[in-house]
Amino acid sequence: MNRPRFQHGFFSRHKRKKGPEVWVYRWREIDAKGKPKMRALVIGSVKQYATETAAWKAVSTLRLDINHYTSRPEGMPETFEQLVQHYRMVELDLEKESERKGYQTKQGYESYLRTHIVPRWGEYRLREITAVAVERWLGGIKLANATKSKFKYVMSDVYQHGIRYGWLTSEENPILAVRQSAKRERVTEPLEAWEFRALMLKLPHKMRVIGIVAATTGLRISEVLGLKWKDIDWKSLQMDVTRSVVDGIVGKCKTETSRRPVPIDQFTANELAEWKTVACYAQSDDWAFASEKTSGRMPPWADTLLDRHLQPAAKRAGITKWVGFHTFRHTYSTLLKANNEDVKVVQELMRHANITTTMNIYTKALTPAKRETQSRVVDVLLDRSRNGENAAESAA
């Protein structure tokens, strides 16, 4: 069988019945049966690309993709930026769902590439970039170790992308030899019980309920904001955690383990029920914490709640440590460990996907045991005695 030849494709100008004249790019694509098939794609209007040269420049990344099966020089990216362009098209398209990368991950990668990586390394040829040069560059950046470690990972992922397409050999990823610590310079500190209660007193109603749900269940803020009223089973005292909302984008939870029912304490259920009686959007299919600004169509953005409510409230409460939404999850985890709970119960309550995170060495925990364990965290957080006296009302 003859090896597929590199194809440039060709352009034609197409007049439409309505609207401006457009550039149409055409090329051959091999179908599942191995037969060539003509494809066409509108690149843009003639007004947008005044010359054919401008249109060819706009289609350069697409040409890399349609020629991925050939090893001829014309079918290979030469510079790091050219490889990044193809990587963006295949891996970072925000409008396409991917099993490999979620929306927030794609958004983060694009930000790293645009603001730091491409401006520094974009013009370099792929084989000119060395591990020592990248290591020294990272060492001179005044950012957190975790952020610099992400820069390293993204650069490595771009190189691995080139390797998958056959443009580089498996030995031609220089980033694998780069030394960069990911050790955190600022450790997230859990809240003391008194700090949590003081914080709750300074928050408006909706934010207080969000904080209580996060701190008594260990849910991530994206999962809390992804709750709908229909997800809450008031009789069995549990919630179905099936979705995650990040910056207005609804997606799946972080891991398969995260998409499991979560038990809730009676106090948390009561707080949710009370919030539902005054919420503007309380129908079964409504978001539990819907945003009034979007007329209930979406929950608010976590960063907005953090900047406008959570951190100012922490300051008013006299809390000197940095407080974010993940602080609630750390607080929950810390109290579970402090209470010497069964490690398997802790793993399932935290919904850790990695078994080494909580030493997966015990049998599956039963739901009553998980609820009892969770309730002991609520007892500490809200100063609630187990004999029926409930001092937690002071936090409401």
VOPAGU-2260 file (C-alpha; in pm, 1 decimal, decimal comma):
REM VOPAGU-2260
SITE   aa  ch    i         X         Y         Z
SITE  MET   A    0       0,0       0,0       0,0
SITE  ASN   A    1     131,8     345,5     -89,9
SITE  ARG   A    2     209,3     577,8     196,6
SITE  PRO   A    3     -40,7     869,5     218,3
SITE  ARG   A    4     100,5    1185,8      65,9
SITE  PHE   A    5     110,4    1524,0     233,8
SITE  GLN   A    6    -181,5    1734,5     117,5
SITE  HIS   A    7    -204,9    2109,5     115,4
SITE  GLY   A    8    -573,3    2126,0      34,5
SITE  PHE   A    9    -711,6    2421,9    -159,4
SITE  PHE   A   10    -930,2    2728,5    -118,9
SITE  SER   A   11   -1227,1    2855,8    -312,0
SITE  ARG   A   12   -1442,0    3164,8    -270,1
SITE  HIS   A   13   -1808,6    3092,0    -223,2
SITE  LYS   A   14   -2091,6    3339,0    -275,7
SITE  ARG   A   15   -2387,3    3284,3     -47,4
SITE  LYS   A   16   -2744,0    3391,8    -104,4
SITE  LYS   A   17   -2729,8    3593,4     213,9
SITE  GLY   A   18   -2428,0    3732,3     387,9
SITE  PRO   A   19   -2074,0    3808,0     270,7
SITE  GLU   A   20   -1860,6    3597,1      37,0
SITE  VAL   A   21   -1660,5    3330,9     229,4
SITE  TRP   A   22   -1342,0    3128,4     197,2
SITE  VAL   A   23   -1405,1    2750,9     180,5
SITE  TYR   A   24   -1114,3    2516,5     251,0
SITE  ARG   A   25   -1130,0    2166,9      96,7
SITE  TRP   A   26    -920,5    1858,2     160,6
SITE  ARG   A   27    -933,2    1479,7     143,3
SITE  GLU   A   28   -1000,9    1265,9     448,0
SITE  ILE   A   29    -961,4     889,0     469,9
SITE  ASP   A   30   -1283,6     728,9     595,9
SITE  ALA   A   31   -1320,4     415,7     813,0
SITE  LYS   A   32   -1299,5     194,5     503,1
SITE  GLY   A   33    -973,7     352,3     389,6
SITE  LYS   A   34   -1130,9     544,6     100,2
SITE  PRO   A   35   -1064,5     914,9      35,1
SITE  LYS   A   36   -1352,0    1152,8      97,7
SITE  MET   A   37   -1366,2    1524,8      21,9
SITE  ARG   A   38   -1427,1    1754,7     316,3
SITE  ALA   A   39   -1505,6    2125,7     322,6
SITE  LEU   A   40   -1492,7    2389,1     593,9
SITE  VAL   A   41   -1585,9    2757,9     592,5
SITE  ILE   A   42   -1282,1    2941,5     732,3
SITE  GLY   A   43   -1424,5    3292,7     736,4
SITE  SER   A   44   -1551,2    3577,7     523,0
SITE  VAL   A   45   -1351,0    3752,5     252,1
SITE  LYS   A   46   -1387,7    4066,1     459,8
SITE  GLN   A   47   -1228,0    3889,1     757,2
SITE  TYR   A   48    -943,5    3746,0     543,2
SITE  ALA   A   49    -880,6    3993,6     264,9
SITE  THR   A   50    -625,7    3775,7      80,1
SITE  GLU   A   51    -578,3    3406,5      18,5
SITE  THR   A   52    -247,1    3429,9     204,5
SITE  ALA   A   53    -433,7    3541,8     517,2
SITE  ALA   A   54    -677,4    3253,2     476,7
SITE  TRP   A   55    -388,1    3005,2     443,4
SITE  LYS   A   56    -239,9    3135,8     769,2
SITE  ALA   A   57    -574,1    3084,6     945,0
SITE  VAL   A   58    -586,8    2720,6     834,3
SITE  SER   A   59    -226,5    2629,2     920,5
SITE  THR   A   60    -315,5    2446,0    1242,6
SITE  LEU   A   61    -593,3    2248,6    1072,2
SITE  ARG   A   62    -345,4    2136,5     804,7
SITE  LEU   A   63    -127,2    1988,2    1077,0
SITE  ASP   A   64    -421,0    1780,5    1193,7
SITE  ILE   A   65    -529,8    1649,5     853,9
SITE  ASN   A   66    -167,6    1547,7     779,3
SITE  HIS   A   67     -97,2    1380,8    1112,8
SITE  TYR   A   68     -44,9    1046,5     934,8
SITE  THR   A   69     252,7    1166,3     732,2
SITE  SER   A   70     607,3    1216,6     858,5
SITE  ARG   A   71     708,6    1459,4     583,1
SITE  PRO   A   72     852,9    1790,2     709,8
SITE  GLU   A   73     553,8    1984,9     569,6
SITE  GLY   A   74     328,1    1792,4     805,6
SITE  MET   A   75     521,6    1871,1    1120,9
SITE  PRO   A   76     516,1    2171,3    1352,4
SITE  GLU   A   77     859,4    2331,4    1372,2
SITE  THR   A   78     826,6    2569,3    1666,5
SITE  PHE   A   79     685,1    2519,0    2011,7
SITE  GLU   A   80     407,5    2769,7    1935,8
SITE  GLN   A   81     298,3    2573,9    1627,6
SITE  LEU   A   82     272,0    2258,9    1837,8
SITE  VAL   A   83      78,2    2453,1    2102,4
SITE  GLN   A   84    -170,4    2571,4    1838,1
SITE  HIS   A   85    -245,0    2211,6    1741,2
SITE  TYR   A   86    -259,8    2108,7    2107,5
SITE  ARG   A   87    -515,5    2383,5    2172,5
SITE  MET   A   88    -732,6    2271,9    1883,1
SITE  VAL   A   89    -734,7    1907,0    1988,0
SITE  GLU   A   90    -710,2    1919,1    2368,2
SITE  LEU   A   91    -833,4    2259,1    2489,9
SITE  ASP   A   92   -1151,6    2327,2    2291,4
SITE  LEU   A   93   -1385,4    2459,2    2562,8
SITE  GLU   A   94   -1695,5    2373,3    2360,2
SITE  LYS   A   95   -1611,9    2003,0    2338,8
SITE  GLU   A   96   -1657,4    1762,3    2628,6
SITE  SER   A   97   -1353,1    1550,5    2701,6
SITE  GLU   A   98   -1300,3    1249,1    2923,7
SITE  ARG   A   99    -938,8    1355,3    2971,4
SITE  LYS   A  100    -974,8    1721,6    3069,2
SITE  GLY   A  101   -1259,5    1906,9    3234,4
SITE  TYR   A  102   -1364,0    2263,2    3157,4
SITE  GLN   A  103   -1175,2    2412,9    3450,0
SITE  THR   A  104    -858,6    2219,9    3360,8
SITE  LYS   A  105    -873,2    2336,6    2998,5
SITE  GLN   A  106    -927,7    2693,6    3111,4
SITE  GLY   A  107    -628,2    2674,7    3344,5
SITE  TYR   A  108    -399,6    2522,5    3079,8
SITE  GLU   A  109    -496,0    2790,0    2828,0
SITE  SER   A  110    -420,4    3062,5    3082,6
SITE  TYR   A  111     -74,8    2918,6    3158,5
SITE  LEU   A  112       8,7    2887,9    2788,8
SITE  ARG   A  113    -113,8    3236,5    2698,9
SITE  THR   A  114      34,3    3433,8    2987,9
SITE  HIS   A  115     367,4    3262,7    3055,3
SITE  ILE   A  116     470,3    2962,7    2847,0
SITE  VAL   A  117     416,5    3069,9    2485,3
SITE  PRO   A  118     553,3    3425,0    2534,0
SITE  ARG   A  119     877,6    3272,0    2664,8
SITE  TRP   A  120     918,6    2959,5    2449,3
SITE  GLY   A  121     685,6    3001,7    2151,5
SITE  GLU   A  122     951,6    3100,1    1895,7
SITE  TYR   A  123    1191,8    2818,9    1990,3
SITE  ARG   A  124    1221,5    2515,6    1765,5
SITE  LEU   A  125    1099,3    2202,7    1940,2
SITE  ARG   A  126    1444,9    2049,0    1967,7
SITE  GLU   A  127    1608,4    2371,9    2086,4
SITE  ILE   A  128    1435,0    2374,4    2424,9
SITE  THR   A  129    1645,5    2207,3    2694,3
SITE  ALA   A  130    1567,3    2084,8    3044,6
SITE  VAL   A  131    1832,1    2310,0    3205,8
SITE  ALA   A  132    1697,7    2622,4    3031,3
SITE  VAL   A  133    1338,8    2550,7    3141,0
SITE  GLU   A  134    1454,2    2470,0    3494,3
SITE  ARG   A  135    1639,0    2801,9    3523,2
SITE  TRP   A  136    1339,1    2987,4    3379,8
SITE  LEU   A  137    1107,4    2835,0    3640,3
SITE  GLY   A  138    1356,5    2915,5    3913,1
SITE  GLY   A  139    1344,9    3283,7    3821,8
SITE  ILE   A  140     964,3    3313,3    3826,0
SITE  LYS   A  141     824,7    3467,0    4145,0
SITE  LEU   A  142     520,1    3242,6    4173,7
SITE  ALA   A  143     416,6    2959,5    4402,8
SITE  ASN   A  144     586,8    2622,5    4356,5
SITE  ALA   A  145     253,0    2460,8    4277,9
SITE  THR   A  146     193,8    2707,9    3993,2
SITE  LYS   A  147     541,6    2658,8    3848,2
SITE  SER   A  148     492,4    2283,8    3870,4
SITE  LYS   A  149     177,7    2324,6    3660,9
SITE  PHE   A  150     375,2    2519,9    3399,6
SITE  LYS   A  151     613,7    2226,7    3380,4
SITE  TYR   A  152     328,7    1975,9    3348,7
SITE  VAL   A  153     154,9    2170,8    3071,1
SITE  MET   A  154     478,5    2204,0    2871,3
SITE  SER   A  155     538,3    1831,7    2910,5
SITE  ASP   A  156     182,0    1756,0    2800,0
SITE  VAL   A  157     235,6    1963,7    2485,4
SITE  TYR   A  158     548,6    1761,0    2405,4
SITE  GLN   A  159     364,8    1435,1    2474,6
SITE  HIS   A  160      97,6    1553,8    2231,3
SITE  GLY   A  161     366,3    1585,3    1963,1
SITE  ILE   A  162     492,3    1236,7    2047,7
SITE  ARG   A  163     141,4    1087,6    2012,6
SITE  TYR   A  164     111,9    1239,4    1664,7
SITE  GLY   A  165     450,9    1100,3    1564,1
SITE  TRP   A  166     618,1    1439,5    1523,5
SITE  LEU   A  167     865,9    1364,3    1803,4
SITE  THR   A  168    1017,7    1046,1    1937,9
SITE  SER   A  169     948,6     922,8    2289,7
SITE  GLU   A  170    1296,0    1042,3    2396,0
SITE  GLU   A  171    1238,9    1399,3    2274,7
SITE  ASN   A  172    1048,1    1541,3    2567,9
SITE  PRO   A  173    1306,0    1756,7    2752,6
SITE  ILE   A  174    1055,6    1860,5    3019,7
SITE  LEU   A  175    1066,2    1515,0    3178,0
SITE  ALA   A  176    1416,5    1596,2    3305,8
SITE  VAL   A  177    1316,1    1933,9    3455,7
SITE  ARG   A  178    1335,1    1949,7    3836,2
SITE  GLN   A  179    1059,4    2159,0    3990,7
SITE  SER   A  180     915,9    2114,7    4338,8
SITE  ALA   A  181     537,4    2120,2    4379,3
SITE  LYS   A  182     559,9    2167,5    4755,2
SITE  ARG   A  183     308,3    2422,6    4877,8
SITE  GLU   A  184     445,0    2738,2    5034,4
SITE  ARG   A  185     111,7    2817,5    5199,3
SITE  VAL   A  186     -66,5    2523,0    5358,6
SITE  THR   A  187    -445,4    2542,9    5379,9
SITE  GLU   A  188    -526,7    2560,0    5749,1
SITE  PRO   A  189    -850,0    2407,7    5881,4
SITE  LEU   A  190   -1076,6    2619,7    6096,9
SITE  GLU   A  191   -1106,3    2573,1    6469,8
SITE  ALA   A  192   -1464,2    2501,2    6580,6
SITE  TRP   A  193   -1498,1    2848,3    6737,1
SITE  GLU   A  194   -1368,9    3009,2    6417,0
SITE  PHE   A  195   -1627,4    2823,4    6213,3
SITE  ARG   A  196   -1911,4    2932,9    6441,0
SITE  ALA   A  197   -1787,2    3293,8    6442,0
SITE  LEU   A  198   -1766,4    3290,7    6062,0
SITE  MET   A  199   -2119,1    3155,6    6024,3
SITE  LEU   A  200   -2254,6    3443,1    6235,6
SITE  LYS   A  201   -2105,5    3696,9    5992,8
SITE  LEU   A  202   -2247,4    3544,9    5672,8
SITE  PRO   A  203   -2582,8    3620,4    5502,7
SITE  HIS   A  204   -2840,1    3339,7    5499,3
SITE  LYS   A  205   -2756,2    3178,6    5164,2
SITE  MET   A  206   -2382,5    3190,0    5227,6
SITE  ARG   A  207   -2426,8    3048,9    5577,2
SITE  VAL   A  208   -2614,3    2747,2    5441,2
SITE  ILE   A  209   -2349,8    2697,6    5170,5
SITE  GLY   A  210   -2082,3    2701,8    5442,2
SITE  ILE   A  211   -2270,9    2457,1    5662,5
SITE  VAL   A  212   -2328,2    2215,0    5372,7
SITE  ALA   A  213   -1959,9    2232,8    5270,8
SITE  ALA   A  214   -1823,4    2193,3    5625,1
SITE  THR   A  215   -2057,4    1912,5    5734,0
SITE  THR   A  216   -2039,2    1702,1    5417,2
SITE  GLY   A  217   -1692,1    1776,4    5277,3
SITE  LEU   A  218   -1834,6    1863,7    4934,9
SITE  ARG   A  219   -1623,9    2077,0    4703,1
SITE  ILE   A  220   -1772,7    2420,6    4634,4
SITE  SER   A  221   -1835,6    2325,5    4270,0
SITE  GLU   A  222   -2045,4    2031,9    4395,3
SITE  VAL   A  223   -2234,6    2243,3    4649,8
SITE  LEU   A  224   -2326,2    2493,7    4379,0
SITE  GLY   A  225   -2424,5    2203,2    4153,1
SITE  LEU   A  226   -2697,1    2083,3    4390,6
SITE  LYS   A  227   -3060,9    2101,2    4285,9
SITE  TRP   A  228   -3351,9    2060,8    4524,6
SITE  LYS   A  229   -3445,6    1729,2    4361,6
SITE  ASP   A  230   -3103,9    1591,8    4465,6
SITE  ILE   A  231   -3194,7    1605,7    4835,7
SITE  ASP   A  232   -3374,6    1308,4    4990,3
SITE  TRP   A  233   -3521,4    1449,9    5310,1
SITE  LYS   A  234   -3649,6    1114,5    5439,2
SITE  SER   A  235   -3330,9     912,8    5402,4
SITE  LEU   A  236   -3110,6    1215,5    5483,1
SITE  GLN   A  237   -2880,4    1197,6    5184,4
SITE  MET   A  238   -2795,3    1393,9    4870,1
SITE  ASP   A  239   -2719,1    1277,7    4517,4
SITE  VAL   A  240   -2402,7    1452,2    4400,9
SITE  THR   A  241   -2418,4    1417,2    4023,1
SITE  ARG   A  242   -2287,8    1743,4    3879,6
SITE  SER   A  243   -2031,5    2017,1    3929,3
SITE  VAL   A  244   -2061,0    2385,5    3833,8
SITE  VAL   A  245   -1746,6    2588,2    3761,8
SITE  ASP   A  246   -1765,2    2946,5    3630,8
SITE  GLY   A  247   -2112,8    2897,1    3490,5
SITE  ILE   A  248   -2028,9    2565,9    3319,0
SITE  VAL   A  249   -2215,9    2253,0    3428,6
SITE  GLY   A  250   -2006,7    1937,0    3415,4
SITE  LYS   A  251   -1941,7    1607,9    3585,7
SITE  CYS   A  252   -1794,6    1569,5    3931,1
SITE  LYS   A  253   -1417,8    1549,8    3965,6
SITE  THR   A  254   -1404,4    1168,9    3981,3
SITE  GLU   A  255   -1633,6     868,9    3951,8
SITE  THR   A  256   -1598,7     823,2    4327,9
SITE  SER   A  257   -1734,6    1174,4    4377,6
SITE  ARG   A  258   -2062,1    1082,5    4207,1
SITE  ARG   A  259   -2196,5     888,0    4502,6
SITE  PRO   A  260   -2481,9     968,4    4745,7
SITE  VAL   A  261   -2366,0    1171,1    5045,3
SITE  PRO   A  262   -2531,8    1138,5    5389,2
SITE  ILE   A  263   -2637,8    1458,1    5563,4
SITE  ASP   A  264   -2687,8    1528,9    5930,6
SITE  GLN   A  265   -3034,2    1631,1    6052,6
SITE  PHE   A  266   -2902,5    1977,1    6140,0
SITE  THR   A  267   -2777,9    2027,5    5783,0
SITE  ALA   A  268   -3110,2    1902,3    5645,6
SITE  ASN   A  269   -3296,3    2148,9    5868,4
SITE  GLU   A  270   -3078,6    2438,1    5748,0
SITE  LEU   A  271   -3143,7    2343,3    5386,5
SITE  ALA   A  272   -3517,8    2311,0    5449,9
SITE  GLU   A  273   -3528,5    2652,8    5615,7
SITE  TRP   A  274   -3337,8    2807,9    5325,2
SITE  LYS   A  275   -3580,3    2650,2    5079,0
SITE  THR   A  276   -3876,1    2825,5    5245,5
SITE  VAL   A  277   -3727,3    3168,9    5170,6
SITE  ALA   A  278   -3536,2    3097,2    4847,5
SITE  CYS   A  279   -3667,5    3267,1    4533,5
SITE  TYR   A  280   -3626,4    2944,1    4338,2
SITE  ALA   A  281   -3755,5    2639,9    4524,0
SITE  GLN   A  282   -3899,8    2410,0    4258,8
SITE  SER   A  283   -3769,2    2055,0    4232,2
SITE  ASP   A  284   -3552,7    2126,3    3927,6
SITE  ASP   A  285   -3420,3    2461,4    4056,4
SITE  TRP   A  286   -3065,3    2512,1    4177,7
SITE  ALA   A  287   -3052,5    2499,7    4556,9
SITE  PHE   A  288   -2836,9    2814,1    4555,7
SITE  ALA   A  289   -2961,1    2981,4    4239,0
SITE  SER   A  290   -2836,8    3326,0    4143,5
SITE  GLU   A  291   -3096,7    3601,6    4135,2
SITE  LYS   A  292   -2886,1    3785,5    3877,1
SITE  THR   A  293   -2941,7    3505,1    3625,0
SITE  SER   A  294   -3310,3    3473,1    3719,9
SITE  GLY   A  295   -3236,4    3132,8    3868,2
SITE  ARG   A  296   -3091,7    2986,0    3549,0
SITE  MET   A  297   -2753,0    2924,1    3710,6
SITE  PRO   A  298   -2589,7    2929,9    4055,2
SITE  PRO   A  299   -2345,5    3213,6    4133,0
SITE  TRP   A  300   -1972,7    3191,5    4060,0
SITE  ALA   A  301   -1762,3    3063,9    4348,6
SITE  ASP   A  302   -1499,9    3338,5    4308,8
SITE  THR   A  303   -1771,1    3603,3    4337,5
SITE  LEU   A  304   -1899,7    3451,0    4661,9
SITE  LEU   A  305   -1543,6    3424,9    4791,9
SITE  ASP   A  306   -1452,3    3786,8    4722,1
SITE  ARG   A  307   -1782,1    3949,2    4818,9
SITE  HIS   A  308   -1890,6    3740,4    5115,1
SITE  LEU   A  309   -1662,0    3468,3    5253,7
SITE  GLN   A  310   -1331,0    3650,5    5294,0
SITE  PRO   A  311   -1484,7    3980,7    5417,8
SITE  ALA   A  312   -1687,6    3779,8    5672,1
SITE  ALA   A  313   -1374,3    3596,1    5788,0
SITE  LYS   A  314   -1203,6    3930,4    5844,1
SITE  ARG   A  315   -1501,4    4063,2    6041,7
SITE  ALA   A  316   -1499,2    3745,0    6251,3
SITE  GLY   A  317   -1137,2    3809,5    6350,5
SITE  ILE   A  318    -997,3    3507,6    6165,1
SITE  THR   A  319    -637,7    3581,3    6064,6
SITE  LYS   A  320    -571,3    3269,8    5854,7
SITE  TRP   A  321    -660,7    3265,4    5486,0
SITE  VAL   A  322   -1012,8    3126,0    5434,4
SITE  GLY   A  323   -1138,5    2981,3    5107,0
SITE  PHE   A  324   -1411,3    2734,3    5021,7
SITE  HIS   A  325   -1162,9    2446,2    5027,3
SITE  THR   A  326   -1094,5    2540,3    5391,1
SITE  PHE   A  327   -1430,9    2382,0    5475,6
SITE  ARG   A  328   -1327,3    2051,8    5315,4
SITE  HIS   A  329    -995,2    2058,7    5502,4
SITE  THR   A  330   -1179,6    2133,4    5826,8
SITE  TYR   A  331   -1415,1    1840,1    5770,0
SITE  SER   A  332   -1126,9    1603,5    5693,2
SITE  THR   A  333    -924,9    1722,9    5994,4
SITE  LEU   A  334   -1211,5    1665,0    6236,7
SITE  LEU   A  335   -1276,6    1318,3    6095,3
SITE  LYS   A  336    -913,3    1227,7    6162,3
SITE  ALA   A  337    -911,9    1396,8    6503,8
SITE  ASN   A  338   -1209,6    1183,8    6607,1
SITE  ASN   A  339   -1012,6     867,0    6520,8
SITE  GLU   A  340   -1280,3     750,4    6281,0
SITE  ASP   A  341   -1260,2     429,6    6079,9
SITE  VAL   A  342   -1027,9     504,0    5786,7
SITE  LYS   A  343   -1261,3     338,5    5534,4
SITE  VAL   A  344   -1551,3     552,0    5656,0
SITE  VAL   A  345   -1332,7     861,5    5624,6
SITE  GLN   A  346   -1232,5     765,8    5269,3
SITE  GLU   A  347   -1593,4     724,0    5160,8
SITE  LEU   A  348   -1710,4    1042,9    5329,5
SITE  MET   A  349   -1429,2    1237,4    5162,6
SITE  ARG   A  350   -1499,8    1048,5    4834,9
SITE  HIS   A  351   -1131,0    1004,9    4757,9
SITE  ALA   A  352   -1063,4     830,8    4428,0
SITE  ASN   A  353    -705,2     738,0    4520,4
SITE  ILE   A  354    -707,6     458,4    4775,0
SITE  THR   A  355    -371,3     568,5    4914,2
SITE  THR   A  356    -521,0     901,3    5017,4
SITE  THR   A  357    -699,8     744,6    5311,8
SITE  MET   A  358    -531,9     402,0    5329,6
SITE  ASN   A  359    -792,7     182,6    5170,0
SITE  ILE   A  360    -745,6    -125,5    5390,7
SITE  TYR   A  361   -1086,8    -185,2    5544,1
SITE  THR   A  362   -1414,0    -324,4    5419,5
SITE  LYS   A  363   -1683,5    -103,3    5275,8
SITE  ALA   A  364   -1838,1     123,4    5536,3
SITE  LEU   A  365   -2212,1     100,5    5596,9
SITE  THR   A  366   -2426,8     412,4    5556,2
SITE  PRO   A  367   -2534,6     424,0    5926,0
SITE  ALA   A  368   -2167,6     423,9    6026,7
SITE  LYS   A  369   -2094,4     705,0    5781,9
SITE  ARG   A  370   -2386,6     912,1    5911,7
SITE  GLU   A  371   -2283,7     860,0    6274,9
SITE  THR   A  372   -1925,4     958,1    6189,2
SITE  GLN   A  373   -2045,6    1267,3    6005,7
SITE  SER   A  374   -2271,7    1368,9    6292,9
SITE  ARG   A  375   -1977,4    1371,0    6532,4
SITE  VAL   A  376   -1812,3    1632,4    6310,1
SITE  VAL   A  377   -2129,9    1843,0    6328,1
SITE  ASP   A  378   -2127,3    1805,5    6708,3
SITE  VAL   A  379   -1780,0    1959,3    6726,2
SITE  LEU   A  380   -1837,5    2229,9    6467,0
SITE  LEU   A  381   -2162,7    2352,6    6617,1
SITE  ASP   A  382   -2098,3    2273,2    6983,8
SITE  ARG   A  383   -2387,9    2030,0    6990,4
SITE  SER   A  384   -2424,8    1783,1    7276,6
SITE  ARG   A  385   -2545,3    1431,9    7205,4
SITE  ASN   A  386   -2803,3    1432,6    7487,2
SITE  GLY   A  387   -3051,0    1637,9    7289,1
SITE  GLU   A  388   -2931,8    1983,0    7391,4
SITE  ASN   A  389   -2845,3    2179,7    7082,0
SITE  ALA   A  390   -2636,8    2488,0    7113,8
SITE  ALA   A  391   -2600,3    2501,1    6735,4
SITE  GLU   A  392   -2905,6    2722,7    6706,7
SITE  SER   A  393   -2684,5    3009,9    6811,7
SITE  ALA   A  394   -2502,5    2977,2    6479,6
SITE  ALA   A  395   -2823,4    2997,1    6276,5
